[in-house]
Amino acid sequence: MSIRSTLHLTPQEVWNRQKDQPTYVPEAYETDGFIHCTDGDENLLKVANLFYQSDPRDFVVLTLDVDAVESQVIYEDPDKIYPHIYGPLNTNAVTGVRNVIRTPDGGFERFE
């Protein structure tokens, strides 16, 4: 049985402060009302370079088991690539954490 997964990009310091807690919420959660996610590495690289290239912080990518997320997950985009999590993320749904490799100009190059 394969795991349905999605990805969430977050500054490493934000994740490190919450990773040992039962739940995680990103910095923009109160403003947005949900947690942004993206399906697929290539799609997430595009999002990262579009919205976060000017943010110099170190970032990590969380891989999430969609079926283990306790809050509601809704794909609201027509292509079903960008799910939103409406509620805090239970940290036990995180199945992997990868570092983000960036270019000298701040671009997002790959995840390892």
N, CA, C and O atoms as a GROMACS GRO file, in nm:
protein
  448
    1MET      N    1   0.085  -0.118   0.000
    1MET     CA    2   0.000   0.000   0.000
    1MET      C    3   0.089   0.124   0.000
    1MET      O    4   0.178   0.136   0.083
    2SER      N    5   0.065   0.216  -0.092
    2SER     CA    6   0.148   0.336  -0.097
    2SER      C    7   0.088   0.445  -0.009
    2SER      O    8  -0.033   0.451   0.015
    3ILE      N    9   0.176   0.530   0.039
    3ILE     CA   10   0.136   0.640   0.124
    3ILE      C   11   0.109   0.762   0.037
    3ILE      O   12   0.190   0.796  -0.049
    4ARG      N   13  -0.005   0.827   0.058
    4ARG     CA   14  -0.033   0.954  -0.009
    4ARG      C   15   0.044   1.060   0.066
    4ARG      O   16   0.022   1.082   0.186
    5SER      N   17   0.134   1.127  -0.003
    5SER     CA   18   0.214   1.227   0.066
    5SER      C   19   0.202   1.364   0.000
    5SER      O   20   0.167   1.376  -0.118
    6THR      N   21   0.231   1.464   0.078
    6THR     CA   22   0.240   1.601   0.031
    6THR      C   23   0.357   1.666   0.104
    6THR      O   24   0.411   1.609   0.198
    7LEU      N   25   0.395   1.785   0.060
    7LEU     CA   26   0.513   1.851   0.114
    7LEU      C   27   0.476   1.987   0.174
    7LEU      O   28   0.384   2.054   0.128
    8HIS      N   29   0.552   2.024   0.277
    8HIS     CA   30   0.534   2.155   0.339
    8HIS      C   31   0.671   2.216   0.360
    8HIS      O   32   0.759   2.154   0.420
    9LEU      N   33   0.690   2.338   0.312
    9LEU     CA   34   0.815   2.412   0.325
    9LEU      C   35   0.807   2.504   0.446
    9LEU      O   36   0.708   2.577   0.463
   10THR      N   37   0.910   2.502   0.529
   10THR     CA   38   0.909   2.587   0.648
   10THR      C   39   1.052   2.626   0.685
   10THR      O   40   1.146   2.550   0.661
   11PRO      N   41   1.069   2.744   0.744
   11PRO     CA   42   1.202   2.778   0.794
   11PRO      C   43   1.245   2.675   0.899
   11PRO      O   44   1.165   2.633   0.983
   12GLN      N   45   1.369   2.637   0.894
   12GLN     CA   46   1.420   2.534   0.984
   12GLN      C   47   1.398   2.572   1.131
   12GLN      O   48   1.362   2.486   1.212
   13GLU      N   49   1.418   2.698   1.165
   13GLU     CA   50   1.401   2.740   1.304
   13GLU      C   51   1.257   2.725   1.352
   13GLU      O   52   1.233   2.693   1.469
   14VAL      N   53   1.160   2.747   1.263
   14VAL     CA   54   1.019   2.732   1.299
   14VAL      C   55   0.988   2.585   1.326
   14VAL      O   56   0.920   2.553   1.424
   15TRP      N   57   1.037   2.497   1.240
   15TRP     CA   58   1.016   2.354   1.261
   15TRP      C   59   1.087   2.306   1.387
   15TRP      O   60   1.029   2.231   1.466
   16ASN      N   61   1.211   2.349   1.406
   16ASN     CA   62   1.287   2.304   1.523
   16ASN      C   63   1.219   2.341   1.655
   16ASN      O   64   1.228   2.266   1.752
   17ARG      N   65   1.152   2.455   1.659
   17ARG     CA   66   1.082   2.497   1.782
   17ARG      C   67   0.961   2.410   1.812
   17ARG      O   68   0.918   2.400   1.927
   18GLN      N   69   0.904   2.345   1.709
   18GLN     CA   70   0.778   2.274   1.728
   18GLN      C   71   0.784   2.124   1.704
   18GLN      O   72   0.688   2.053   1.733
   19LYS      N   73   0.895   2.075   1.652
   19LYS     CA   74   0.899   1.935   1.607
   19LYS      C   75   0.876   1.834   1.718
   19LYS      O   76   0.831   1.723   1.691
   20ASP      N   77   0.906   1.868   1.841
   20ASP     CA   78   0.885   1.776   1.953
   20ASP      C   79   0.752   1.797   2.023
   20ASP      O   80   0.725   1.736   2.127
   21GLN      N   81   0.669   1.883   1.967
   21GLN     CA   82   0.536   1.908   2.022
   21GLN      C   83   0.435   1.818   1.953
   21GLN      O   84   0.466   1.761   1.848
   22PRO      N   85   0.315   1.803   2.008
   22PRO     CA   86   0.214   1.720   1.942
   22PRO      C   87   0.166   1.779   1.809
   22PRO      O   88   0.128   1.706   1.718
   23THR      N   89   0.168   1.913   1.799
   23THR     CA   90   0.121   1.978   1.677
   23THR      C   91   0.216   2.089   1.634
   23THR      O   92   0.294   2.141   1.714
   24TYR      N   93   0.206   2.124   1.506
   24TYR     CA   94   0.286   2.228   1.443
   24TYR      C   95   0.194   2.323   1.368
   24TYR      O   96   0.096   2.280   1.307
   25VAL      N   97   0.225   2.453   1.374
   25VAL     CA   98   0.159   2.552   1.288
   25VAL      C   99   0.266   2.645   1.232
   25VAL      O  100   0.357   2.685   1.304
   26PRO      N  101   0.257   2.680   1.104
   26PRO     CA  102   0.355   2.768   1.043
   26PRO      C  103   0.335   2.914   1.086
   26PRO      O  104   0.235   2.948   1.150
   27GLU      N  105   0.430   2.998   1.050
   27GLU     CA  106   0.425   3.139   1.086
   27GLU      C  107   0.301   3.209   1.033
   27GLU      O  108   0.244   3.292   1.103
   28ALA      N  109   0.258   3.178   0.914
   28ALA     CA  110   0.146   3.248   0.849
   28ALA      C  111   0.010   3.187   0.883
   28ALA      O  112  -0.091   3.226   0.824
   29TYR      N  113   0.006   3.092   0.975
   29TYR     CA  114  -0.119   3.020   1.001
   29TYR      C  115  -0.233   3.112   1.045
   29TYR      O  116  -0.345   3.101   0.995
   30GLU      N  117  -0.205   3.203   1.138
   30GLU     CA  118  -0.312   3.291   1.186
   30GLU      C  119  -0.364   3.381   1.076
   30GLU      O  120  -0.484   3.408   1.070
   31THR      N  121  -0.276   3.427   0.989
   31THR     CA  122  -0.317   3.512   0.877
   31THR      C  123  -0.392   3.434   0.771
   31THR      O  124  -0.497   3.478   0.724
   32ASP      N  125  -0.340   3.317   0.733
   32ASP     CA  126  -0.398   3.238   0.624
   32ASP      C  127  -0.514   3.150   0.667
   32ASP      O  128  -0.607   3.129   0.589
   33GLY      N  129  -0.511   3.100   0.788
   33GLY     CA  130  -0.616   3.013   0.838
   33GLY      C  131  -0.600   2.867   0.799
   33GLY      O  132  -0.688   2.785   0.824
   34PHE      N  133  -0.487   2.834   0.737
   34PHE     CA  134  -0.459   2.696   0.697
   34PHE      C  135  -0.310   2.682   0.674
   34PHE      O  136  -0.236   2.780   0.674
   35ILE      N  137  -0.266   2.558   0.656
   35ILE     CA  138  -0.126   2.526   0.628
   35ILE      C  139  -0.113   2.496   0.479
   35ILE      O  140  -0.183   2.410   0.426
   36HIS      N  141  -0.024   2.567   0.412
   36HIS     CA  142   0.001   2.546   0.269
   36HIS      C  143   0.086   2.421   0.248
   36HIS      O  144   0.184   2.399   0.318
   37CYS      N  145   0.047   2.340   0.151
   37CYS     CA  146   0.125   2.222   0.112
   37CYS      C  147   0.131   2.217  -0.040
   37CYS      O  148   0.056   2.286  -0.110
   38THR      N  149   0.222   2.134  -0.091
   38THR     CA  150   0.240   2.118  -0.234
   38THR      C  151   0.274   1.973  -0.263
   38THR      O  152   0.354   1.913  -0.192
   39ASP      N  153   0.215   1.917  -0.366
   39ASP     CA  154   0.247   1.781  -0.408
   39ASP      C  155   0.362   1.784  -0.509
   39ASP      O  156   0.351   1.851  -0.612
   40GLY      N  157   0.471   1.714  -0.480
   40GLY     CA  158   0.580   1.700  -0.575
   40GLY      C  159   0.693   1.799  -0.555
   40GLY      O  160   0.671   1.918  -0.532
   41ASP      N  161   0.816   1.747  -0.563
   41ASP     CA  162   0.935   1.830  -0.544
   41ASP      C  163   0.943   1.944  -0.644
   41ASP      O  164   0.970   2.058  -0.606
   42GLU      N  165   0.920   1.914  -0.772
   42GLU     CA  166   0.933   2.019  -0.875
   42GLU      C  167   0.833   2.132  -0.852
   42GLU      O  168   0.866   2.249  -0.867
   43ASN      N  169   0.711   2.096  -0.816
   43ASN     CA  170   0.610   2.198  -0.787
   43ASN      C  171   0.651   2.281  -0.667
   43ASN      O  172   0.634   2.403  -0.667
   44LEU      N  173   0.705   2.216  -0.565
   44LEU     CA  174   0.746   2.290  -0.445
   44LEU      C  175   0.865   2.382  -0.473
   44LEU      O  176   0.872   2.492  -0.419
   45LEU      N  177   0.957   2.338  -0.557
   45LEU     CA  178   1.068   2.427  -0.594
   45LEU      C  179   1.016   2.553  -0.662
   45LEU      O  180   1.067   2.662  -0.637
   46LYS      N  181   0.916   2.539  -0.748
   46LYS     CA  182   0.858   2.656  -0.814
   46LYS      C  183   0.796   2.750  -0.712
   46LYS      O  184   0.817   2.872  -0.718
   47VAL      N  185   0.719   2.696  -0.619
   47VAL     CA  186   0.655   2.776  -0.515
   47VAL      C  187   0.762   2.846  -0.429
   47VAL      O  188   0.751   2.965  -0.400
   48ALA      N  189   0.863   2.772  -0.390
   48ALA     CA  190   0.969   2.827  -0.304
   48ALA      C  191   1.038   2.943  -0.373
   48ALA      O  192   1.061   3.047  -0.311
   49ASN      N  193   1.072   2.926  -0.499
   49ASN     CA  194   1.142   3.032  -0.571
   49ASN      C  195   1.051   3.153  -0.598
   49ASN      O  196   1.100   3.265  -0.610
   50LEU      N  197   0.924   3.130  -0.609
   50LEU     CA  198   0.830   3.239  -0.633
   50LEU      C  199   0.805   3.322  -0.507
   50LEU      O  200   0.798   3.445  -0.512
   51PHE      N  201   0.792   3.254  -0.392
   51PHE     CA  202   0.750   3.323  -0.271
   51PHE      C  203   0.857   3.341  -0.164
   51PHE      O  204   0.844   3.430  -0.080
   52TYR      N  205   0.962   3.262  -0.164
   52TYR     CA  206   1.055   3.262  -0.051
   52TYR      C  207   1.201   3.290  -0.086
   52TYR      O  208   1.286   3.285   0.002
   53GLN      N  209   1.231   3.320  -0.212
   53GLN     CA  210   1.370   3.339  -0.252
   53GLN      C  211   1.437   3.453  -0.176
   53GLN      O  212   1.557   3.447  -0.150
   54SER      N  213   1.362   3.556  -0.140
   54SER     CA  214   1.421   3.670  -0.068
   54SER      C  215   1.437   3.644   0.081
   54SER      O  216   1.499   3.726   0.151
   55ASP      N  217   1.384   3.534   0.132
   55ASP     CA  218   1.398   3.500   0.274
   55ASP      C  219   1.529   3.423   0.292
   55ASP      O  220   1.541   3.311   0.241
   56PRO      N  221   1.628   3.480   0.361
   56PRO     CA  222   1.760   3.418   0.369
   56PRO      C  223   1.772   3.301   0.468
   56PRO      O  224   1.878   3.238   0.476
   57ARG      N  225   1.668   3.273   0.541
   57ARG     CA  226   1.677   3.167   0.643
   57ARG      C  227   1.695   3.030   0.580
   57ARG      O  228   1.663   3.008   0.463
   58ASP      N  229   1.748   2.936   0.661
   58ASP     CA  230   1.755   2.796   0.620
   58ASP      C  231   1.614   2.738   0.626
   58ASP      O  232   1.539   2.764   0.719
   59PHE      N  233   1.581   2.659   0.524
   59PHE     CA  234   1.448   2.598   0.517
   59PHE      C  235   1.462   2.446   0.518
   59PHE      O  236   1.566   2.391   0.484
   60VAL      N  237   1.352   2.380   0.558
   60VAL     CA  238   1.340   2.235   0.547
   60VAL      C  239   1.208   2.204   0.479
   60VAL      O  240   1.115   2.285   0.479
   61VAL      N  241   1.202   2.084   0.422
   61VAL     CA  242   1.079   2.034   0.361
   61VAL      C  243   1.029   1.918   0.444
   61VAL      O  244   1.101   1.821   0.468
   62LEU      N  245   0.906   1.928   0.488
   62LEU     CA  246   0.843   1.820   0.563
   62LEU      C  247   0.762   1.735   0.465
   62LEU      O  248   0.684   1.788   0.386
   63THR      N  249   0.782   1.605   0.471
   63THR     CA  250   0.698   1.512   0.395
   63THR      C  251   0.588   1.465   0.489
   63THR      O  252   0.616   1.418   0.600
   64LEU      N  253   0.464   1.478   0.445
   64LEU     CA  254   0.349   1.445   0.529
   64LEU      C  255   0.271   1.327   0.472
   64LEU      O  256   0.249   1.319   0.351
   65ASP      N  257   0.232   1.238   0.559
   65ASP     CA  258   0.140   1.130   0.523
   65ASP      C  259  -0.001   1.189   0.529
   65ASP      O  260  -0.056   1.209   0.638
   66VAL      N  261  -0.058   1.216   0.413
   66VAL     CA  262  -0.188   1.284   0.407
   66VAL      C  263  -0.294   1.209   0.487
   66VAL      O  264  -0.376   1.271   0.554
   67ASP      N  265  -0.292   1.077   0.481
   67ASP     CA  266  -0.394   0.998   0.552
   67ASP      C  267  -0.376   0.999   0.703
   67ASP      O  268  -0.468   0.964   0.776
   68ALA      N  269  -0.258   1.040   0.751
   68ALA     CA  270  -0.233   1.046   0.895
   68ALA      C  271  -0.259   1.185   0.953
   68ALA      O  272  -0.259   1.203   1.074
   69VAL      N  273  -0.282   1.283   0.866
   69VAL     CA  274  -0.309   1.420   0.913
   69VAL      C  275  -0.448   1.421   0.977
   69VAL      O  276  -0.546   1.380   0.915
   70GLU      N  277  -0.454   1.468   1.099
   70GLU     CA  278  -0.580   1.466   1.174
   70GLU      C  279  -0.674   1.582   1.137
   70GLU      O  280  -0.796   1.568   1.145
   71SER      N  281  -0.617   1.696   1.097
   71SER     CA  282  -0.700   1.809   1.054
   71SER      C  283  -0.747   1.784   0.911
   71SER      O  284  -0.694   1.698   0.841
   72GLN      N  285  -0.846   1.861   0.869
   72GLN     CA  286  -0.904   1.843   0.736
   72GLN      C  287  -0.805   1.888   0.628
   72GLN      O  288  -0.747   1.996   0.637
   73VAL      N  289  -0.786   1.804   0.526
   73VAL     CA  290  -0.700   1.834   0.412
   73VAL      C  291  -0.789   1.852   0.290
   73VAL      O  292  -0.866   1.763   0.254
   74ILE      N  293  -0.779   1.970   0.227
   74ILE     CA  294  -0.865   2.000   0.112
   74ILE      C  295  -0.779   2.050  -0.004
   74ILE      O  296  -0.698   2.142   0.012
   75TYR      N  297  -0.798   1.989  -0.120
   75TYR     CA  298  -0.737   2.037  -0.243
   75TYR      C  299  -0.836   2.134  -0.305
   75TYR      O  300  -0.941   2.092  -0.355
   76GLU      N  301  -0.804   2.263  -0.304
   76GLU     CA  302  -0.897   2.363  -0.356
   76GLU      C  303  -0.857   2.415  -0.493
   76GLU      O  304  -0.934   2.488  -0.556
   77ASP      N  305  -0.739   2.377  -0.540
   77ASP     CA  306  -0.696   2.420  -0.674
   77ASP      C  307  -0.746   2.320  -0.778
   77ASP      O  308  -0.760   2.202  -0.747
   78PRO      N  309  -0.772   2.364  -0.899
   78PRO     CA  310  -0.828   2.275  -1.001
   78PRO      C  311  -0.738   2.158  -1.039
   78PRO      O  312  -0.786   2.052  -1.079
   79ASP      N  313  -0.606   2.176  -1.028
   79ASP     CA  314  -0.513   2.070  -1.066
   79ASP      C  315  -0.482   1.972  -0.952
   79ASP      O  316  -0.411   1.874  -0.972
   80LYS      N  317  -0.536   1.999  -0.833
   80LYS     CA  318  -0.518   1.911  -0.716
   80LYS      C  319  -0.369   1.891  -0.684
   80LYS      O  320  -0.322   1.779  -0.666
   81ILE      N  321  -0.296   2.004  -0.676
   81ILE     CA  322  -0.153   2.002  -0.646
   81ILE      C  323  -0.123   2.068  -0.512
   81ILE      O  324  -0.022   2.036  -0.449
   82TYR      N  325  -0.210   2.159  -0.468
   82TYR     CA  326  -0.180   2.242  -0.351
   82TYR      C  327  -0.283   2.223  -0.240
   82TYR      O  328  -0.376   2.303  -0.225
   83PRO      N  329  -0.267   2.118  -0.162
   83PRO     CA  330  -0.363   2.096  -0.053
   83PRO      C  331  -0.344   2.196   0.060
   83PRO      O  332  -0.234   2.244   0.087
   84HIS      N  333  -0.454   2.226   0.126
   84HIS     CA  334  -0.453   2.310   0.245
   84HIS      C  335  -0.495   2.224   0.364
   84HIS      O  336  -0.587   2.142   0.354
   85ILE      N  337  -0.426   2.243   0.475
   85ILE     CA  338  -0.461   2.172   0.599
   85ILE      C  339  -0.530   2.273   0.689
   85ILE      O  340  -0.470   2.371   0.732
   86TYR      N  341  -0.657   2.247   0.718
   86TYR     CA  342  -0.736   2.338   0.799
   86TYR      C  343  -0.733   2.296   0.945
   86TYR      O  344  -0.824   2.230   0.995
   87GLY      N  345  -0.628   2.336   1.011
   87GLY     CA  346  -0.606   2.305   1.151
   87GLY      C  347  -0.459   2.278   1.172
   87GLY      O  348  -0.382   2.274   1.077
   88PRO      N  349  -0.420   2.259   1.297
   88PRO     CA  350  -0.279   2.230   1.322
   88PRO      C  351  -0.239   2.094   1.264
   88PRO      O  352  -0.322   2.004   1.250
   89LEU      N  353  -0.113   2.083   1.232
   89LEU     CA  354  -0.058   1.957   1.181
   89LEU      C  355  -0.010   1.873   1.298
   89LEU      O  356   0.075   1.916   1.375
   90ASN      N  357  -0.064   1.753   1.311
   90ASN     CA  358  -0.012   1.661   1.412
   90ASN      C  359   0.126   1.614   1.365
   90ASN      O  360   0.140   1.560   1.255
   91THR      N  361   0.226   1.634   1.448
   91THR     CA  362   0.364   1.609   1.406
   91THR      C  363   0.392   1.461   1.378
   91THR      O  364   0.489   1.429   1.310
   92ASN      N  365   0.308   1.372   1.428
   92ASN     CA  366   0.330   1.230   1.397
   92ASN      C  367   0.290   1.195   1.254
   92ASN      O  368   0.310   1.081   1.211
   93ALA      N  369   0.235   1.292   1.178
   93ALA     CA  370   0.206   1.271   1.036
   93ALA      C  371   0.326   1.307   0.949
   93ALA      O  372   0.324   1.285   0.828
   94VAL      N  373   0.432   1.361   1.009
   94VAL     CA  374   0.554   1.396   0.935
   94VAL      C  375   0.637   1.270   0.920
   94VAL      O  376   0.682   1.211   1.019
   95THR      N  377   0.658   1.229   0.795
   95THR     CA  378   0.732   1.105   0.770
   95THR      C  379   0.876   1.130   0.727
   95THR      O  380   0.955   1.036   0.718
   96GLY      N  381   0.910   1.255   0.700
   96GLY     CA  382   1.047   1.287   0.660
   96GLY      C  383   1.073   1.436   0.667
   96GLY      O  384   0.982   1.517   0.654
   97VAL      N  385   1.200   1.470   0.688
   97VAL     CA  386   1.244   1.609   0.690
   97VAL      C  387   1.370   1.617   0.605
   97VAL      O  388   1.469   1.547   0.631
   98ARG      N  389   1.366   1.703   0.503
   98ARG     CA  390   1.482   1.719   0.416
   98ARG      C  391   1.531   1.864   0.420
   98ARG      O  392   1.453   1.957   0.434
   99ASN      N  393   1.662   1.880   0.407
   99ASN     CA  394   1.721   2.012   0.400
   99ASN      C  395   1.701   2.069   0.260
   99ASN      O  396   1.690   1.995   0.163
  100VAL      N  397   1.698   2.201   0.252
  100VAL     CA  398   1.686   2.271   0.125
  100VAL      C  399   1.824   2.320   0.085
  100VAL      O  400   1.892   2.386   0.163
  101ILE      N  401   1.864   2.289  -0.036
  101ILE     CA  402   1.990   2.337  -0.092
  101ILE      C  403   1.958   2.459  -0.177
  101ILE      O  404   1.873   2.453  -0.267
  102ARG      N  405   2.027   2.570  -0.148
  102ARG     CA  406   2.000   2.695  -0.217
  102ARG      C  407   2.120   2.742  -0.296
  102ARG      O  408   2.234   2.707  -0.266
  103THR      N  409   2.093   2.821  -0.397
  103THR     CA  410   2.199   2.880  -0.479
  103THR      C  411   2.252   3.004  -0.409
  103THR      O  412   2.188   3.055  -0.317
  104PRO      N  413   2.369   3.055  -0.450
  104PRO     CA  414   2.424   3.174  -0.386
  104PRO      C  415   2.332   3.295  -0.387
  104PRO      O  416   2.340   3.380  -0.298
  105ASP      N  417   2.245   3.305  -0.488
  105ASP     CA  418   2.153   3.419  -0.493
  105ASP      C  419   2.022   3.395  -0.416
  105ASP      O  420   1.929   3.475  -0.426
  106GLY      N  421   2.016   3.285  -0.341
  106GLY     CA  422   1.898   3.257  -0.260
  106GLY      C  423   1.796   3.167  -0.325
  106GLY      O  424   1.695   3.133  -0.263
  107GLY      N  425   1.820   3.126  -0.448
  107GLY     CA  426   1.727   3.038  -0.516
  107GLY      C  427   1.720   2.900  -0.450
  107GLY      O  428   1.816   2.854  -0.388
  108PHE      N  429   1.607   2.837  -0.465
  108PHE     CA  430   1.587   2.703  -0.411
  108PHE      C  431   1.625   2.604  -0.523
  108PHE      O  432   1.564   2.605  -0.630
  109GLU      N  433   1.726   2.520  -0.497
  109GLU     CA  434   1.781   2.433  -0.600
  109GLU      C  435   1.729   2.290  -0.590
  109GLU      O  436   1.686   2.232  -0.690
  110ARG      N  437   1.733   2.232  -0.469
  110ARG     CA  438   1.689   2.094  -0.451
  110ARG      C  439   1.669   2.065  -0.302
  110ARG      O  440   1.700   2.147  -0.216
  111PHE      N  441   1.616   1.947  -0.276
  111PHE     CA  442   1.592   1.902  -0.138
  111PHE      C  443   1.671   1.775  -0.114
  111PHE      O  444   1.671   1.685  -0.199
  112GLU      N  445   1.739   1.766   0.001
  112GLU     CA  446   1.813   1.642   0.034
  112GLU      C  447   1.784   1.600   0.177
  112GLU      O  448   1.837   1.499   0.223
   0.00000   0.00000   0.00000
